[in-house]
């Protein structure tokens, strides 16, 4: 005779059965259900009016179970199991076959899985990332024609695959829930992210896509840890996804009161205005410096032109214009300006020419 002590009721419940999680190494199934869904041998009952032991997992210490509409996931101390309908690859075994008994998911056998969730056609898991103790990366598998998999353009994945967006954002997840066509994740920082179908606005945020009502990119849901409609909202504590709706349980609000929040907002607005004025002043000074630098470069170019050596085209023996030490625009040799030097040379040539004609 076995005595069962139930400590936690399963968070996600399938359409025609329930399962429970215990503090012993037993797992039970209750309410009507097909044999493959609850993992019992063929010679046992199809319907269970009360909790009955799953002998296939009797030797395992089960820490979490999750039920989809036609399949089940379970985490033990050593493995992650799945059984039920394998249509769409939702079991994660690399094929589309059904499993009548719990079978370890080979792709997750070398990792420590901290959470699982079973949707309608897909599944998800959180794999621990050291040195974290209770959070990690998100993996999904199965079929997701509404972006449920979060794997960009991929719609079918019979093996667990990483959701790259969380890695790109450097976000680790600690809780996940799969609905029929969308998912929700609570990160280690207490933020909520959702992706998949946005029918009835179940994602809780706008999406970038314009021609479809779903997205494969996880998006942030705001409005938590703040005052909304004069009511303080705490950070997300737990989340559950249904069919085109999402429920979130929050921690108590620990932020400032409404009066303090208004004052902080006013101070923030003043700081933003001051910052804007400061940036405008910096831009004005930068433009002024650019004009001053341009003027300085122009003077340098003029000086370079005046002091540079320029040969005379009239006299091949001319040493060129040489700057006077006290008067930069006066030639040191001719003691005259550049224009005057050329004028004197032209007059000398004219006098020589006139003498020859005489």
DRENVO-240230 format. One record per residue (C-alpha): x, y, z. Coordinates in steps of 0.25 Angstrom, whole numbers, plus 2048, in hexadecimal, padded with zeros to 3 digits. Each point is the difference from the previous one (the first is absolute). Example, Ala and Ser with C-alpha at 12.3 -4.5 7.8 and 13.67 -1.06 7.14 Angstrom:
% DRENVO-240230
rec east = 831; north = 7EE; up = 81F
rec east = 806; north = 80E; up = 7FE
***
This chain:
% DRENVO-240230
rec east = 800; north = 800; up = 800
rec east = 805; north = 80E; up = 7FC
rec east = 7FD; north = 80D; up = 806
rec east = 801; north = 80C; up = 7F8
rec east = 802; north = 80E; up = 805
rec east = 7FD; north = 80B; up = 7F6
rec east = 808; north = 80D; up = 802
rec east = 7FE; north = 808; up = 7F3
rec east = 7F5; north = 7FF; up = 7F6
rec east = 804; north = 800; up = 7F1
rec east = 800; north = 80E; up = 7FB
rec east = 7FD; north = 7FD; up = 7F1
rec east = 7F4; north = 7F6; up = 7FE
rec east = 7FC; north = 7F9; up = 7F4
rec east = 7F2; north = 7FF; up = 7FA
rec east = 7FC; north = 7F2; up = 806
rec east = 809; north = 7FC; up = 80B
rec east = 809; north = 806; up = 80C
rec east = 80D; north = 7FC; up = 806
rec east = 806; north = 803; up = 80D
rec east = 80E; north = 802; up = 806
rec east = 805; north = 7FA; up = 80D
rec east = 80B; north = 800; up = 80A
rec east = 802; north = 7F1; up = 7FE
rec east = 805; north = 7F9; up = 7F4
rec east = 7F2; north = 7FC; up = 7FB
rec east = 7F8; north = 806; up = 7F5
rec east = 7F1; north = 7FF; up = 7FF
rec east = 7F6; north = 802; up = 7F5
rec east = 7F1; north = 804; up = 803
rec east = 7F3; north = 802; up = 7F8
rec east = 7FD; north = 7FA; up = 7F2
rec east = 80B; north = 7FF; up = 7F6
rec east = 806; north = 7F8; up = 7F5
rec east = 80A; north = 7F5; up = 804
rec east = 80B; north = 807; up = 7F8
rec east = 7FE; north = 80D; up = 807
rec east = 802; north = 7FB; up = 80E
rec east = 80B; north = 7F6; up = 7FD
rec east = 7F9; north = 7F3; up = 805
rec east = 801; north = 7F2; up = 7FA
rec east = 7F6; north = 7FB; up = 7F6
rec east = 7FA; north = 7F6; up = 80A
rec east = 7FD; north = 80B; up = 80A
rec east = 7F3; north = 808; up = 801
rec east = 7FE; north = 80B; up = 7F5
rec east = 7F8; north = 809; up = 80A
rec east = 804; north = 803; up = 80E
rec east = 7F6; north = 805; up = 80A
rec east = 80B; north = 802; up = 80A
rec east = 80F; north = 802; up = 801
rec east = 807; north = 7F4; up = 7FB
rec east = 80F; north = 7FD; up = 800
rec east = 808; north = 801; up = 7F3
rec east = 809; north = 7F4; up = 802
rec east = 809; north = 804; up = 7F4
rec east = 805; north = 80C; up = 808
rec east = 7FF; north = 7F9; up = 80E
rec east = 810; north = 800; up = 801
rec east = 801; north = 80F; up = 7FD
rec east = 800; north = 80C; up = 809
rec east = 7F6; north = 809; up = 7F8
rec east = 802; north = 80F; up = 802
rec east = 7F6; north = 806; up = 7F6
rec east = 7F6; north = 7FB; up = 7F6
rec east = 7F8; north = 808; up = 7F5
rec east = 7F5; north = 7FC; up = 7F8
rec east = 7FC; north = 804; up = 7F1
rec east = 7F4; north = 7FC; up = 7F9
rec east = 805; north = 7F3; up = 7FB
rec east = 80E; north = 7FE; up = 807
rec east = 807; north = 801; up = 80D
rec east = 80E; north = 805; up = 805
rec east = 806; north = 7FC; up = 80D
rec east = 80E; north = 804; up = 807
rec east = 807; north = 7F7; up = 809
rec east = 80D; north = 801; up = 807
rec east = 807; north = 7F9; up = 7F4
rec east = 7F8; north = 801; up = 7F4
rec east = 7F5; north = 808; up = 7F9
rec east = 7F5; north = 7F7; up = 7FB
rec east = 7F5; north = 801; up = 7F5
rec east = 7F4; north = 7F8; up = 7FC
rec east = 7F3; north = 800; up = 7F8
rec east = 7FD; north = 805; up = 7F2
rec east = 80D; north = 803; up = 7F8
rec east = 7F9; north = 807; up = 7F5
rec east = 808; north = 80C; up = 7FB
rec east = 80C; north = 7FC; up = 808
rec east = 7FB; north = 805; up = 80D
rec east = 806; north = 7F5; up = 808
rec east = 80E; north = 804; up = 7FD
rec east = 805; north = 7F2; up = 7FC
rec east = 804; north = 804; up = 7F1
rec east = 7F4; north = 7F9; up = 7FA
rec east = 7F0; north = 801; up = 800
rec east = 7FD; north = 7F3; up = 806
rec east = 7F7; north = 7FF; up = 80D
rec east = 806; north = 7FA; up = 80D
rec east = 7F7; north = 7F7; up = 809
rec east = 80A; north = 801; up = 80B
rec east = 809; north = 80C; up = 805
rec east = 80D; north = 800; up = 7F8
rec east = 80C; north = 809; up = 803
rec east = 803; north = 80B; up = 7F7
rec east = 80E; north = 7FD; up = 7FB
rec east = 803; north = 80E; up = 7FB
rec east = 7FE; north = 805; up = 80F
rec east = 807; north = 7F4; up = 807
rec east = 80D; north = 807; up = 802
rec east = 7FA; north = 80D; up = 805
rec east = 7F9; north = 804; up = 80D
rec east = 7F2; north = 804; up = 7FD
rec east = 7FA; north = 809; up = 80A
rec east = 7F2; north = 802; up = 7FA
rec east = 7F7; north = 7FB; up = 7F5
rec east = 7F3; north = 803; up = 7F9
rec east = 7F7; north = 7F9; up = 7F7
rec east = 7F7; north = 807; up = 7F6
rec east = 7F7; north = 7FB; up = 7F5
rec east = 809; north = 7FD; up = 7F5
rec east = 80E; north = 804; up = 806
rec east = 808; north = 7FF; up = 80D
rec east = 80A; north = 809; up = 807
rec east = 80B; north = 7FE; up = 80B
rec east = 80A; north = 808; up = 808
rec east = 80E; north = 7FB; up = 800
rec east = 809; north = 804; up = 80C
rec east = 80C; north = 809; up = 7FC
rec east = 80B; north = 800; up = 80A
rec east = 803; north = 807; up = 80A
rec east = 7F1; north = 803; up = 801
rec east = 7F8; north = 7F7; up = 809
rec east = 7F2; north = 801; up = 7FB
rec east = 800; north = 807; up = 7F3
rec east = 805; north = 7FD; up = 7F2
rec east = 7FE; north = 800; up = 7F1
rec east = 7F2; north = 7FD; up = 7F9
rec east = 7FF; north = 7F4; up = 7F7
rec east = 7F4; north = 7FD; up = 7F7
rec east = 7FB; north = 7F4; up = 7F7
rec east = 7F4; north = 7FB; up = 7F9
rec east = 7F7; north = 808; up = 7F6
rec east = 7FE; north = 80F; up = 800
rec east = 7FA; north = 806; up = 7F4
rec east = 7FD; north = 80D; up = 808
rec east = 80E; north = 802; up = 805
rec east = 7FE; north = 7F8; up = 80D
rec east = 80E; north = 7FA; up = 7FE
rec east = 807; north = 80E; up = 800
rec east = 80A; north = 7FA; up = 7F6
rec east = 7FF; north = 80B; up = 7F5
rec east = 7FA; north = 7FA; up = 7F4
rec east = 800; north = 7F1; up = 805
rec east = 7F2; north = 7FB; up = 802
rec east = 804; north = 7F1; up = 803
rec east = 80A; north = 7FB; up = 809
rec east = 800; north = 7F1; up = 805
rec east = 80C; north = 802; up = 808
rec east = 802; north = 80B; up = 80B
rec east = 806; north = 80C; up = 7FB
rec east = 805; north = 80D; up = 806
rec east = 7F8; north = 80D; up = 800
rec east = 80C; north = 809; up = 7FB
rec east = 7F9; north = 80D; up = 804
rec east = 801; north = 7FE; up = 80F
rec east = 80F; north = 7FE; up = 7FE
rec east = 801; north = 80C; up = 7F7
rec east = 7FA; north = 808; up = 80B
rec east = 808; north = 7F9; up = 80B
rec east = 7F3; north = 7FC; up = 807
rec east = 7FF; north = 7F4; up = 808
rec east = 7F2; north = 7FA; up = 803
rec east = 7FB; north = 7FA; up = 80D
rec east = 7F1; north = 7FC; up = 7FC
rec east = 7F9; north = 7FD; up = 7F3
rec east = 7F2; north = 7FD; up = 7FC
rec east = 7FB; north = 7FB; up = 7F3
rec east = 7F2; north = 804; up = 7FB
rec east = 7F9; north = 7FA; up = 7F4
rec east = 807; north = 80A; up = 7F6
rec east = 809; north = 809; up = 809
rec east = 80A; north = 7FF; up = 80B
rec east = 804; north = 809; up = 80C
rec east = 80D; north = 800; up = 808
rec east = 804; north = 807; up = 80D
rec east = 80F; north = 804; up = 800
rec east = 809; north = 7FF; up = 80C
rec east = 7FF; north = 80F; up = 801
rec east = 7F1; north = 7FF; up = 801
rec east = 7FC; north = 805; up = 7F3
rec east = 7F5; north = 7FA; up = 7F7
rec east = 802; north = 7FC; up = 7F1
rec east = 7F6; north = 7FA; up = 7F7
rec east = 800; north = 7FB; up = 7F1
rec east = 7F7; north = 7F8; up = 7F7
rec east = 7F2; north = 803; up = 7FC
rec east = 7FB; north = 80E; up = 804
rec east = 7F1; north = 7FD; up = 7FD
rec east = 7F7; north = 808; up = 80A
rec east = 80D; north = 807; up = 804
rec east = 804; north = 7F4; up = 809
rec east = 80F; north = 804; up = 7FF
rec east = 7FE; north = 80D; up = 808
rec east = 809; north = 808; up = 7F6
rec east = 800; north = 805; up = 7F2
rec east = 808; north = 7F8; up = 7F5
rec east = 808; north = 805; up = 7F5
rec east = 7F9; north = 7F7; up = 7F6
rec east = 7F5; north = 808; up = 7F8
rec east = 7FA; north = 7F5; up = 7F6
rec east = 7FF; north = 7F5; up = 80B
rec east = 7FB; north = 7FF; up = 80E
rec east = 80B; north = 7F8; up = 806
rec east = 80F; north = 802; up = 802
rec east = 80C; north = 7F6; up = 803
rec east = 808; north = 80B; up = 807
rec east = 7FE; north = 800; up = 80F
rec east = 7FB; north = 80E; up = 804
rec east = 800; north = 807; up = 80E
rec east = 7F3; north = 803; up = 807
rec east = 800; north = 80D; up = 808
rec east = 7F7; north = 805; up = 80B
rec east = 806; north = 7F8; up = 80B
rec east = 808; north = 806; up = 80C
rec east = 7F8; north = 80D; up = 7FE
rec east = 7F4; north = 807; up = 802
rec east = 7F5; north = 7FE; up = 7F6
rec east = 7F2; north = 807; up = 800
rec east = 804; north = 804; up = 80E
rec east = 802; north = 7F2; up = 805
rec east = 80E; north = 7FB; up = 803
rec east = 804; north = 7F3; up = 7F9
rec east = 80B; north = 7F7; up = 805
rec east = 80A; north = 7F8; up = 7F8
rec east = 7FB; north = 7F3; up = 7F9
rec east = 801; north = 7F4; up = 80A
rec east = 7F9; north = 7F5; up = 7F7
rec east = 7FA; north = 800; up = 7F3
rec east = 7F6; north = 7F6; up = 7F8
rec east = 7FC; north = 800; up = 7F2
rec east = 7F3; north = 7FB; up = 7FB
rec east = 7F9; north = 801; up = 7F2
rec east = 802; north = 80E; up = 7FC
rec east = 801; north = 806; up = 80E
rec east = 80B; north = 801; up = 80B
rec east = 7FF; north = 801; up = 80F
rec east = 80B; north = 806; up = 809
rec east = 801; north = 7FF; up = 80F
rec east = 809; north = 80C; up = 805
rec east = 808; north = 802; up = 80D
rec east = 7FA; north = 80C; up = 809
rec east = 804; north = 80D; up = 7FA
rec east = 80C; north = 806; up = 807
rec east = 802; north = 80D; up = 7F9
rec east = 7FD; north = 80E; up = 804
rec east = 7F2; north = 806; up = 803
rec east = 7F8; north = 807; up = 7F5
rec east = 804; north = 80E; up = 806
rec east = 80F; north = 7FC; up = 800
rec east = 7FF; north = 7FA; up = 7F2
rec east = 7FA; north = 80D; up = 7FB
rec east = 80B; north = 808; up = 807
rec east = 80B; north = 7F7; up = 7FA
rec east = 7F9; north = 801; up = 7F2
rec east = 801; north = 80F; up = 801
rec east = 80E; north = 800; up = 804
rec east = 803; north = 7F7; up = 7F5
rec east = 7FA; north = 809; up = 7F6
rec east = 808; north = 80C; up = 806
rec east = 80D; north = 7F7; up = 7FE
rec east = 7FC; north = 7FD; up = 7F2
rec east = 7FE; north = 80F; up = 7FD
rec east = 80D; north = 803; up = 806
rec east = 807; north = 7F5; up = 7F8
rec east = 7F9; north = 805; up = 7F3
rec east = 805; north = 80F; up = 803
rec east = 80E; north = 7FB; up = 803
rec east = 801; north = 7F8; up = 7F3
rec east = 7FB; north = 80C; up = 7F8
rec east = 80B; north = 808; up = 807
rec east = 80B; north = 7F6; up = 7FD
rec east = 7FB; north = 7FF; up = 7F1
rec east = 801; north = 810; up = 7FF
rec east = 80E; north = 800; up = 806
rec east = 804; north = 7F5; up = 7F7
rec east = 7FB; north = 808; up = 7F4
rec east = 807; north = 80C; up = 805
rec east = 80D; north = 7F8; up = 801
rec east = 7FF; north = 7FB; up = 7F2
rec east = 7FE; north = 80E; up = 7FA
rec east = 80C; north = 805; up = 808
rec east = 809; north = 7F4; up = 7FC
rec east = 7FB; north = 802; up = 7F1
rec east = 804; north = 80F; up = 801
rec east = 80E; north = 7FC; up = 806
rec east = 802; north = 7F6; up = 7F5
rec east = 7FD; north = 80B; up = 7F6
rec east = 80A; north = 809; up = 806
rec east = 80B; north = 7F5; up = 800
rec east = 7FD; north = 7FD; up = 7F2
rec east = 802; north = 80F; up = 7FC
rec east = 80D; north = 801; up = 808
rec east = 805; north = 7F3; up = 7F9
rec east = 7FC; north = 806; up = 7F3
rec east = 808; north = 80D; up = 803
rec east = 80C; north = 7FA; up = 806
rec east = 801; north = 7F4; up = 7F6
rec east = 80B; north = 801; up = 7F5
rec east = 7FA; north = 805; up = 7F3
rec east = 809; north = 801; up = 7F4
rec east = 7FF; north = 80B; up = 7F6
rec east = 7FC; north = 7FC; up = 7F2
rec east = 807; north = 80D; up = 7F9
rec east = 80E; north = 7FD; up = 806
rec east = 805; north = 7F2; up = 800
rec east = 80B; north = 804; up = 80A
rec east = 7F6; north = 806; up = 80A
rec east = 802; north = 7FA; up = 80E
rec east = 7F1; north = 801; up = 802
rec east = 7F8; north = 808; up = 80A
rec east = 807; north = 800; up = 80E
rec east = 7F8; north = 805; up = 80C
rec east = 805; north = 80D; up = 807
rec east = 802; north = 7FD; up = 80F
rec east = 7F8; north = 80C; up = 804
rec east = 7F6; north = 801; up = 7F5
rec east = 7FB; north = 7F2; up = 7FB
rec east = 7FA; north = 806; up = 7F3
rec east = 80D; north = 807; up = 7FC
rec east = 80B; north = 7F9; up = 7F8
rec east = 80D; north = 800; up = 808
rec east = 808; north = 801; up = 7F3
rec east = 7F8; north = 80B; up = 7F8
rec east = 7FB; north = 807; up = 80D
rec east = 7F2; north = 801; up = 7F9
rec east = 7F3; north = 7F8; up = 800
rec east = 7FD; north = 7F5; up = 7F7
rec east = 7F8; north = 808; up = 7F6
rec east = 80A; north = 80B; up = 801
rec east = 80C; north = 7F7; up = 7FD
rec east = 7F9; north = 7FB; up = 7F3
rec east = 7FD; north = 80E; up = 7FC
rec east = 80E; north = 804; up = 802
rec east = 805; north = 7F4; up = 7F8
rec east = 7F6; north = 803; up = 7F5
rec east = 805; north = 80F; up = 7FF
rec east = 80E; north = 7FB; up = 7FF
rec east = 7FD; north = 7F7; up = 7F5
rec east = 7F8; north = 80B; up = 7F9
rec east = 80C; north = 80A; up = 801
rec east = 80A; north = 7F6; up = 7FA
rec east = 7F6; north = 7FD; up = 7F5
rec east = 7FF; north = 80F; up = 7FC
rec east = 80F; north = 802; up = 800
rec east = 802; north = 7F5; up = 7F6
rec east = 7F5; north = 805; up = 7F7
rec east = 808; north = 80D; up = 7FF
***
